[in-house]
Amino acid sequence: MSLIATLGAIEIGLVFALVALGVYITFRVLDFPDLTVDGTLPLGAAVAAAMIAGGVNPVLATLAAIVAGCLAGTVTAWLNIRFSILHLLAGILTMTALFSINLRVMGVPNIPLMNRPTVIDFFTWLNPLIAAAGLPARPTLRVLALLIIVTVIAALLARFLKTEFGLAMRATGANPRMARAQGIRTDMYIYVGVALSNGLVALAGALFAQTAGFADVSIGTGTIIAGLAAVILGETIFRTKSIVVAVFSCLIGAIAYRLAIALALNAGWLGLRASDLNLVTAVLVGIALMLPGVANPLRSLFKRSAP
Amino acid sequence: MISVRDVHVTFGRGTPLENRALRGLDLSVPDGEFITVIGSNGAGKSTLLNVLSGDARAERGTVEVDGIDVTRWPTPKRAGLIARVFQDPMAGTCERLTIEENMALAQARGRARGLGAALDRPRRALFRDKLAVLGLGLENRLGDSMGLLSGGQRQAVSLLMSTLAGTKTLLLDEHTAALDPRTAAFVLDLTRRIVDEQKLTALMVTHSMRDALDHGSRTVMLHEGKVVFDIAGERRKAMDVPDLLRLFKQVRGEELSDDSLLLS
């Protein structure tokens, strides 16, 4: 596999590391399997791309994308909590609505962002370093910029989960009845958690648009399964109780997963095409869930409905 | 102080399975009193605890704790006044979290949870001291998952957790029913020690008439959602299990047919 292809795989892996963190919050921390993310990823891309194309500062555009994602998550949590709609269905409802909303936001199905300012421009101070290492300039800069952003966010998330607030959120997912008896308003933690999760996924979408150079309504399909794949892979590599290691294993899982996909697509004898990605992902996640002993996030789907 | 006045609770109203769990129950527990509650299956013992904790709502009547009317309060809001130990050792703790994390959750009961670290050195030291009192060696296992503990150990930790936030009212829901006799005796003894030391107002539901008479200073019996008798003082001291059964027959004019009550 070429260096460019490897860097490309790491780049998309880093974007999906944010998706994995979001999926980790809902599936693992809150025990709230949230499918909204298939709509939130393109929502983040749409908001960021539309604003940047309209001349808005890319940092502002990215922040707006995060807020939009948080709102989408809040809608799903509201449908579940206020109306006792099954969390899976609540997520699908929001995701379906988001498809139309994303088209409205963009106005067209695809917005190119070539030669537009992006958040990556704030990392050009790394260029001399990259040049000294003799690596390809643009792809390496994107990877390093994403690496910095994603690492900072993962560290903040790990720290957050160790606060009193974060611990209460973990208790909400682990044992809601006990949590309420300990004075934890579980509904509020579900709102915050699902919003946070979708905010992270929207950020992934915004960064995707700015690194890949376009936003498209169709990029959301399979987001949830790709996120789950990263979480499962991370958990398989690092079997841990530590919340900090668990958060960072999502990152490693996401990157390792994209590298594996890139290798598979590269191996000509397999005869795979880029469009086979979703099939390969679904099959791999399916196999992972069938394997005995592998911690199984989908188990929670069958455990309980609205709390 | 607990005061329950004319509380009615009905489950599945208007359905064929309608169950009038509490039918005008009155009960008052003054500060610092440890009362035991007995009754056959379906008498309303668990519903009484749920009405106090907020897990069930009274459709009529009032519930007061420490002089505050909490009838309409949801469970989390009441947690600042009331602590509860569940029957199921799995229910009262988070098995995915560590011992120290469970204790930190309990210590923050009834106050705002912010973005400060849930665990720090002074808190760990406090938890270690509290656990050391149990004599189970748990003070050296702060970082172990709760799920690694036996049922008895978990109930003991649950009891400790119920005291960490300094609430004065303790609800015990057949909290030894799932334990073997020796462990049950240990947990009951610990309960008595904690209630005495912290001068708690405690309400213990039990299926065992023996335990009901041996612990606390007052025993009430529920039947069909009401208090059928309420004994304390010298009269209670002189009583044995057969006396309780006789009393029930006298009050109700019927035999108590619940095996679980007769056997224990």
Interface residues (C-beta under 8 A of the other chain):
Chain A: F160 K162 T163 E164 F165 G166 L167 A168 R170 A171 A174 N175 R177 M178 A179 R180 A181 Q182 G183 I184 R185 T186 K241
Chain B: S53 G54 D55 P74 T75 P76 K77 A79 G80 A83 R84 F86 A91 G92 T93 C94 E95 R96 L97 T98 E101 A104 L105 A106 A108 R109 G110 R111 R113 G114 L115 G116 A117 A118 L119 S145 A165
